[in-house]
């Protein structure tokens, strides 16, 4: 089903689901990998660090400590904090840099809270 081209942001409801179309600067189109999602069908999927930064970028106030805590991020030890910082730097965005710093702080707190006995 072809969707009509519209100004962004746009919201479309289809039999397949609800789609939100948002504008992202072309400079931010990195951090994805091509994944086979079913036989013969591939899609670009964001790496975890990029997915988190995209969420922060698209959410007004997404870098606020309270917002990041409300996400209830788990298993932050599986997040590559160096990659997160690097990708935030690539974006040249103070908001994404702040978010990367705050997520690193959350990861440190989580590591201390769940320290191995």
C-alpha positions in Angstrom: 0.0 0.0 0.0 1.5 3.4 -1.0 1.0 6.2 1.4 0.5 9.7 0.1 3.5 12.0 0.4 2.8 14.6 3.1 4.6 17.2 5.0 6.4 15.8 8.0 5.8 15.1 10.8 2.9 12.9 9.8 0.8 10.2 11.4 -0.8 7.4 9.4 -2.9 4.5 10.5 -3.0 1.5 8.2 -4.2 -2.1 8.5 -0.6 -2.9 9.2 -0.2 -0.5 12.1 0.3 3.1 13.0 3.2 4.9 11.5 4.8 8.2 12.6 6.9 10.0 10.0 9.5 12.5 11.4 12.2 14.6 9.8 15.8 13.6 10.6 18.8 15.5 9.3 20.6 13.5 6.7 23.8 14.0 8.8 22.3 11.7 11.4 21.8 8.7 9.1 24.5 6.5 10.5 24.7 3.7 13.1 22.5 1.2 11.2 23.2 -2.2 9.9 21.6 -4.2 7.2 19.8 -7.2 8.7 17.8 -10.0 7.1 14.4 -9.8 8.8 12.9 -12.7 6.9 14.1 -14.9 4.0 14.9 -12.6 1.1 13.9 -9.4 3.0 16.4 -7.0 4.5 16.1 -3.8 6.5 18.3 -1.3 8.0 18.1 -1.6 11.8 19.7 0.8 14.3 22.3 -0.5 16.7 21.2 -0.1 20.3 23.3 3.1 20.9 21.9 4.7 17.8 18.3 3.7 18.6 18.7 5.4 22.0 20.1 8.6 20.5 17.4 8.7 17.9 14.7 8.4 20.6 16.4 11.2 22.6 16.7 13.4 19.4 13.0 13.0 18.4 11.6 13.5 22.0 11.4 17.1 23.2 13.3 17.1 26.5 14.7 13.7 25.6 18.0 14.5 27.3 16.3 15.4 30.7 17.5 13.2 33.6 13.9 12.5 34.5 12.9 11.4 31.0 16.0 9.1 30.8 15.1 7.6 34.2 11.5 7.1 33.1 12.7 5.0 30.2 13.8 2.5 32.8 16.8 1.5 30.7 18.0 -2.0 31.7 21.2 -4.0 31.0 23.2 -0.9 30.3 26.3 -3.0 30.6 25.4 -4.3 27.2 25.5 -0.8 25.7 28.8 0.4 24.3 29.2 3.7 26.1 32.2 4.7 23.9 30.1 4.1 20.8 27.2 6.1 22.4 29.6 9.0 23.1 31.2 8.9 19.6 27.8 8.8 17.9 26.6 11.8 20.0 29.8 13.7 19.0 29.2 12.9 15.3 25.8 14.5 15.5 27.3 17.8 16.7 24.3 18.1 19.1 24.7 19.4 22.6 21.4 17.6 23.5 22.8 14.2 22.4 26.1 14.8 24.1 24.2 15.6 27.4 22.1 12.4 26.9 25.2 10.3 26.3 26.8 11.6 29.5 23.6 11.1 31.5 23.2 7.5 30.2 26.8 6.8 31.2 26.0 8.0 34.7 22.9 5.8 34.8 25.1 2.8 33.6 27.6 3.5 36.4 24.8 3.7 39.0 23.3 0.5 37.7 26.7 -1.3 37.9 27.1 -0.2 41.5 23.6 -1.2 42.4 23.9 -4.6 41.0 27.5 -5.2 41.8 28.4 -8.9 41.8 28.7 -10.4 45.3 
